[in-house]
Amino acid sequence: CLLRPRYKHCEDPNSVAQKALNCIGKGYDFSFDSQNTSTLYCHELTNLSLSAAEENTIPKQRKMFGIIKKNVIIADDFYHKFVIVYEAQRAKRKKTAKNLQ
C-alpha cells in the first residue's frame, strides 16, 4: 500500500524527508517506547518525520493491550488518515493437486 499525507499547508515538503534522513543510524526500538526517540520503531519514524510538516498529519497514539501495554502508533492509524495512492490486491492461489496436500 502506498499512502500520501493530506498536507494543507506544508511550507517545505523536503523537511519531512530531511527529518527522516537525520534518523539514519538510530537503532530499532524493540520496546516500542514512543516517549524516547533515541531508538525508533517503523511507525514511530514515520510519525516523527511527518511532524516536520504540520500537526494534522500526525496520528494519535493509542493504548495497546496484550503484549505491548504502551501508547503506540500502528499502521492502521496512517491507513485511515492518509490518501491511498496504490493498494495491491491479494492474489488468489489456484487450487492444484500439489497445494491441496
C-alpha positions as CSV (number, residue, x, y, z in Angstrom):
1,C,0.0,0.0,0.0
2,L,1.3,3.5,-0.9
3,L,-0.1,6.4,1.2
4,R,0.2,10.1,0.8
5,P,-0.4,12.6,3.7
6,R,-3.1,15.1,3.4
7,Y,-1.0,18.2,3.7
8,K,-2.9,21.5,3.8
9,H,-0.1,24.0,4.4
10,C,3.3,22.3,4.1
11,E,5.9,25.1,3.6
12,D,8.8,22.8,2.9
13,P,7.9,19.2,1.9
14,N,11.6,18.3,1.9
15,S,11.7,18.9,5.6
16,V,9.8,15.6,6.1
17,A,12.4,13.7,4.2
18,Q,15.3,15.5,5.9
19,K,13.9,14.7,9.3
20,A,13.8,11.0,8.3
21,L,17.3,11.1,6.9
22,N,18.5,12.6,10.2
23,C,17.4,9.4,11.9
24,I,19.8,7.2,9.9
25,G,22.0,5.2,12.4
26,K,19.4,5.1,15.2
27,G,18.7,1.7,16.4
28,Y,15.4,-0.2,16.2
29,D,13.1,0.3,19.2
30,F,12.2,-3.2,20.3
31,S,10.4,-1.9,23.4
32,F,8.1,0.3,21.3
33,D,8.7,3.3,23.5
34,S,7.2,6.4,21.8
35,Q,8.5,8.7,24.5
36,N,12.1,8.0,23.8
37,T,13.4,8.9,20.3
38,S,17.0,7.6,20.7
39,T,15.7,4.4,19.0
40,L,12.7,4.2,16.7
41,Y,10.2,1.5,15.5
42,C,8.9,1.8,12.0
43,H,5.7,3.8,12.6
44,E,7.5,6.0,15.2
45,L,10.0,7.0,12.5
46,T,7.1,7.8,10.1
47,N,5.3,9.8,12.7
48,L,8.5,11.7,13.8
49,S,9.3,12.6,10.1
50,L,5.8,13.8,9.4
51,S,5.9,16.1,12.5
52,A,8.3,18.3,10.4
53,A,5.4,19.2,8.1
54,E,2.3,20.0,10.1
55,E,0.4,18.8,13.2
56,N,-2.7,17.5,11.5
57,T,-0.9,14.7,9.6
58,I,0.3,13.0,12.8
59,P,-1.9,10.1,14.0
60,K,-2.8,10.0,17.7
61,Q,-1.1,7.3,19.8
62,R,-3.4,4.7,21.2
63,K,-3.1,2.4,24.2
64,M,-2.4,-1.2,23.2
65,F,-3.1,-4.1,25.4
66,G,-1.8,-7.6,25.3
67,I,1.9,-8.0,24.8
68,I,2.6,-4.2,24.4
69,K,0.9,-2.2,27.1
70,K,2.0,1.2,25.9
71,N,0.8,4.1,23.8
72,V,1.9,3.3,20.3
73,I,1.2,4.2,16.7
74,I,0.2,1.4,14.3
75,A,-0.1,1.1,10.6
76,D,-3.9,1.4,10.6
77,D,-3.6,4.9,12.0
78,F,-1.9,6.1,8.9
79,Y,-4.0,4.0,6.5
80,H,-7.3,5.6,7.6
81,K,-6.0,9.2,7.8
82,F,-4.0,9.4,4.5
83,V,-4.8,9.3,0.8
84,I,-4.4,5.8,-0.7
85,V,-2.3,6.2,-3.8
86,Y,-1.9,2.5,-4.6
87,E,-3.2,-0.7,-2.9
88,A,-2.2,-4.1,-4.1
89,Q,-4.8,-6.8,-4.4
90,R,-4.2,-10.1,-2.8
91,A,-3.6,-12.8,-5.3
92,K,-5.7,-15.9,-5.1
93,R,-3.9,-19.2,-5.3
94,K,-5.1,-21.7,-7.9
95,K,-6.2,-25.0,-6.5
96,T,-3.8,-27.6,-7.7
97,A,-3.1,-31.2,-6.6
98,K,0.2,-30.0,-5.2
99,N,-1.1,-27.3,-2.8
100,L,-4.1,-29.4,-1.7
101,Q,-1.9,-31.9,0.0
